[in-house]
Amino acid sequence: MPKLRTTSGACWIWFGDAMKKFLLIILLLLTTSIASAEELPFVDNFIPQSDYRDRLTDEYTLKHYGKICRTIVPQAVVVHWTAMGTLESNRNFFSGAERSDGTLNVASQFLCDRDGTIWRLMPETNFARHIIGYNHCAIGIENVGGYGGREDLTDAQLAANVRLIKYLHAKYPTIRYVFGHYQQNAARASGLYVELVTGYHSIKSDPGPTFMRGLREQLEDDGLIFYDE
């Protein structure tokens, strides 16, 4: 009997230690998962993807870049403002597959609210139509604001954009350039610009020199290339 009790006790002690180790591993895994989630500077709120949107993407990229391009190798981050709406209304606007002319709708990979909340609208390497000539290689960040063309983006948006760009640069070492939509002509010096449709161009002012100056000041040590105002 003493041996049985001793053996039983030893088994119980072993079982207890094993359970503690198991629970510790589970706790560590959960902690790591939570920490990883907290490190992400955005939350996912994807716009709908469909065969129809894919077909429109194929048509757009073939016409403007000479090849079908549903995914990209990110080489630049382009910063925008929406000039209208709210976080939700802009997401809803981007959700439609087509524009009124029947071509692929505009969208971006990210959308940043005025309080710094960022929604990832699609995987970073999905093609999105947000800037003429660079969609084939650029990740877009739309910022809610710029109402009436005013430079009214917030400090919270600036801080959020900095965190997001740092995250993207670390994840994609191929990213070398950061520029505002209004700097699209200066950015041709990068050699990334491609547009096959003659005369297809637009004049933009977003997100304004003040916001881009703030980004440059906080990211200048990250090895990214910016353009003069």
C-alpha positions as CSV (number, residue, x, y, z in Angstrom):
1,M,0.0,0.0,0.0
2,P,2.7,2.6,0.8
3,K,4.2,1.9,-2.6
4,L,0.9,2.3,-4.2
5,R,0.4,5.5,-2.4
6,T,3.9,6.7,-3.2
7,T,3.4,5.8,-6.9
8,S,0.0,7.4,-7.0
9,G,1.4,10.5,-5.3
10,A,4.4,10.6,-7.8
11,C,2.0,10.2,-10.7
12,W,-0.2,13.0,-9.3
13,I,2.8,15.2,-8.8
14,W,4.0,14.5,-12.4
15,F,0.5,15.1,-13.7
16,G,0.3,18.3,-11.8
17,D,3.7,19.5,-13.2
18,A,2.8,18.5,-16.7
19,M,-0.5,20.3,-16.5
20,K,1.2,23.4,-15.2
21,K,3.7,23.3,-18.1
22,F,0.8,22.8,-20.6
23,L,-1.1,25.7,-19.2
24,L,2.0,27.8,-19.2
25,I,2.6,27.0,-22.9
26,I,-1.0,27.9,-23.7
27,L,-0.7,31.2,-21.8
28,L,2.5,32.1,-23.6
29,L,0.9,31.3,-27.0
30,L,-2.1,33.5,-26.1
31,T,0.1,36.3,-24.9
32,T,2.2,36.1,-28.0
33,S,-0.9,36.2,-30.2
34,I,-2.3,39.1,-28.3
35,A,1.0,41.0,-28.5
36,S,1.3,40.4,-32.2
37,A,-2.3,41.6,-32.7
38,E,-1.5,44.7,-30.7
39,E,1.5,45.5,-32.8
40,L,-0.6,45.7,-36.0
41,P,-1.4,49.4,-36.6
42,F,-4.7,48.5,-38.3
43,V,-7.8,46.3,-38.1
44,D,-9.2,44.4,-41.1
45,N,-12.5,45.6,-42.6
46,F,-12.2,44.3,-46.1
47,I,-14.2,45.6,-49.0
48,P,-16.0,42.9,-51.1
49,Q,-13.9,41.0,-53.6
50,S,-15.6,39.3,-56.5
51,D,-15.1,37.8,-59.9
52,Y,-16.6,40.9,-61.4
53,R,-14.1,43.1,-59.6
54,D,-11.3,40.8,-60.8
55,R,-12.5,41.2,-64.3
56,L,-12.6,45.0,-64.1
57,T,-9.1,44.9,-62.6
58,D,-7.8,42.8,-65.5
59,E,-9.3,45.2,-68.0
60,Y,-7.9,48.3,-66.2
61,T,-4.4,46.9,-65.8
62,L,-4.2,45.6,-69.3
63,K,-5.2,48.9,-70.7
64,H,-3.0,51.1,-68.5
65,Y,0.0,48.9,-67.8
66,G,0.0,46.4,-70.7
67,K,-0.4,43.4,-68.4
68,I,-2.9,41.8,-66.1
69,C,-2.0,42.7,-62.6
70,R,-4.2,41.6,-59.7
71,T,-1.3,41.7,-57.2
72,I,1.6,44.0,-56.8
73,V,5.2,44.0,-55.4
74,P,5.1,47.1,-53.2
75,Q,7.7,49.6,-54.1
76,A,6.1,52.8,-52.9
77,V,3.5,54.1,-50.4
78,V,1.2,56.9,-51.6
79,V,-0.6,59.1,-49.1
80,H,-4.0,60.6,-49.9
81,W,-7.0,62.4,-48.3
82,T,-10.6,61.5,-49.1
83,A,-11.8,65.1,-49.4
84,M,-15.3,63.9,-48.3
85,G,-17.2,61.6,-46.0
86,T,-16.6,59.6,-42.9
87,L,-14.6,56.4,-42.3
88,E,-17.7,54.2,-42.9
89,S,-19.0,56.2,-45.9
90,N,-15.7,56.1,-47.7
91,R,-15.3,52.4,-47.1
92,N,-18.8,51.9,-48.6
93,F,-17.8,54.1,-51.5
94,F,-14.7,52.0,-52.2
95,S,-16.8,48.8,-51.8
96,G,-18.5,49.1,-55.2
97,A,-16.7,47.2,-57.9
98,E,-17.2,49.8,-60.7
99,R,-17.4,53.5,-61.4
100,S,-20.2,55.2,-63.2
101,D,-18.3,54.8,-66.5
102,G,-18.2,51.0,-66.0
103,T,-14.5,50.9,-65.2
104,L,-12.8,49.6,-62.0
105,N,-13.7,51.6,-59.0
106,V,-11.1,53.6,-57.0
107,A,-10.0,52.2,-53.7
108,S,-6.9,51.9,-51.5
109,Q,-5.4,49.2,-49.3
110,F,-5.8,51.4,-46.2
111,L,-8.2,54.0,-44.8
112,C,-7.3,56.1,-41.8
113,D,-10.0,57.9,-39.7
114,R,-9.5,61.3,-38.0
115,D,-8.8,59.7,-34.6
116,G,-6.0,57.5,-36.1
117,T,-8.1,54.3,-36.5
118,I,-6.9,52.5,-39.6
119,W,-8.9,49.9,-41.5
120,R,-7.1,47.6,-43.9
121,L,-9.6,47.4,-46.8
122,M,-7.7,44.6,-48.7
123,P,-4.5,42.7,-48.5
124,E,-1.5,45.0,-49.0
125,T,-0.4,43.3,-52.2
126,N,-3.9,43.5,-53.9
127,F,-4.1,45.9,-56.8
128,A,-6.0,49.0,-56.0
129,R,-6.8,52.0,-58.2
130,H,-5.7,55.1,-56.3
131,I,-3.1,57.0,-58.3
132,I,-2.5,57.2,-62.0
133,G,0.8,55.6,-63.1
134,Y,1.8,53.9,-59.9
135,N,-1.1,51.5,-59.0
136,H,1.0,48.6,-60.3
137,C,3.5,49.0,-57.5
138,A,2.1,51.3,-54.8
139,I,0.2,50.8,-51.6
140,G,-2.3,53.6,-50.9
141,I,-3.3,55.2,-47.6
142,E,-6.5,57.2,-47.7
143,N,-7.0,59.7,-44.8
144,V,-10.5,60.9,-44.0
145,G,-10.3,64.7,-44.4
146,G,-9.1,67.4,-46.7
147,Y,-12.6,68.8,-46.8
148,G,-12.8,71.7,-49.3
149,G,-9.2,71.2,-50.2
150,R,-8.1,72.3,-46.7
151,E,-5.0,70.8,-45.0
152,D,-7.0,69.6,-42.1
153,L,-5.6,66.1,-41.4
154,T,-5.0,65.5,-37.7
155,D,-2.0,64.8,-35.5
156,A,-3.6,61.4,-34.7
157,Q,-3.7,60.6,-38.4
158,L,0.0,61.7,-38.8
159,A,1.0,59.4,-36.0
160,A,-1.1,56.5,-37.4
161,N,0.4,56.9,-40.9
162,V,3.9,56.9,-39.4
163,R,3.2,53.6,-37.6
164,L,1.7,52.1,-40.7
165,I,4.5,53.1,-43.0
166,K,7.1,51.7,-40.6
167,Y,5.1,48.4,-40.5
168,L,4.9,48.2,-44.3
169,H,8.6,49.1,-44.8
170,A,9.6,46.4,-42.3
171,K,7.3,43.8,-44.0
172,Y,8.2,44.8,-47.6
173,P,11.9,45.8,-48.0
174,T,11.1,46.5,-51.6
175,I,9.4,49.7,-50.5
176,R,11.7,52.6,-51.1
177,Y,9.5,55.6,-51.8
178,V,6.8,57.6,-49.9
179,F,5.0,60.5,-51.6
180,G,1.8,62.4,-51.5
181,H,-0.8,62.2,-54.4
182,Y,0.1,65.8,-55.3
183,Q,3.8,64.7,-55.8
184,Q,3.0,62.3,-58.6
185,N,5.0,64.2,-61.2
186,A,8.0,64.6,-58.9
187,A,7.8,60.8,-58.2
188,R,8.5,60.0,-61.9
189,A,12.1,60.4,-60.9
190,S,11.7,57.0,-59.2
191,G,11.3,55.3,-62.6
192,L,8.1,53.6,-61.4
193,Y,5.6,55.6,-63.4
194,V,3.8,53.6,-66.1
195,E,0.8,54.9,-68.1
196,L,0.0,53.7,-71.6
197,V,-3.0,55.9,-72.2
198,T,-1.9,59.2,-73.8
199,G,-3.2,62.2,-71.9
200,Y,-4.6,60.2,-69.0
201,H,-3.6,62.5,-66.1
202,S,-5.0,64.4,-63.1
203,I,-4.0,67.3,-60.9
204,K,-4.1,66.6,-57.2
205,S,-3.4,68.5,-54.0
206,D,-3.7,65.7,-51.4
207,P,-2.6,65.2,-48.6
208,G,-0.8,68.6,-48.7
209,P,2.8,69.6,-47.9
210,T,2.2,70.0,-44.2
211,F,1.2,66.4,-43.7
212,M,4.0,65.1,-46.0
213,R,6.6,67.3,-44.1
214,G,5.4,65.7,-40.9
215,L,5.9,62.2,-42.3
216,R,9.3,63.0,-43.7
217,E,10.5,64.4,-40.4
218,Q,9.5,61.3,-38.5
219,L,10.6,58.7,-41.1
220,E,13.7,60.3,-42.5
221,D,15.9,57.9,-40.6
222,D,14.1,54.8,-42.0
223,G,15.9,54.9,-45.3
224,L,12.9,55.9,-47.3
225,I,13.0,58.4,-50.2
226,F,10.8,61.5,-50.1
227,Y,10.3,64.3,-52.6
228,D,10.6,68.0,-52.1
229,E,7.4,69.9,-51.8
